[in-house]
Amino acid sequence: MPHRGCVVAATVPVASGCKSGVVRRQKRDIERLLGWERFRQELNHRGFHAVENAGQVVIFCNQDAVRIIR
């Protein structure tokens, strides 16, 4: 699994953090392991983006703009 060191990607606090990549997690796992508010704070702190659909969260571990195609 890529980018396991990323706090928002792996939903467990690790000092290193990831610099780029895209990962997917179940929302319930994020809520259970990290908490939704802490997850959002970490996204904001790192300037990352995430999208949610059908209980899945896709996390973009970079600061590039995200464009929804459809």
Residue, then its C-alpha position, 0 to 999 in steps of 0.5 A: m500500500p503506497h504512502r503508509g507514512c501519510v497521516v491522512a492516508a493511513t489514518v494513524p499519526v506518523a512523523s514523516g508524512c507523505k508528499s504525493g500520491v493518491v490513496r483510498r480509505q473507507k470513511r468508517d476506518i478514518e472515523r474509527l482510527l483518527g476521527w473525522e474532525r482530526f482527519r479534516q484538520e490534517l487535510n487542511h494543515r497539509g493542503f491536501h484534498a479529499v473526495e467522498n463517495a459511497g462510504q469511500v474517501v479518496i485522498f490526494c496527498n499533494q497540494d495540486a488543484v482537484r477537478i471533478i470530471r463528472 
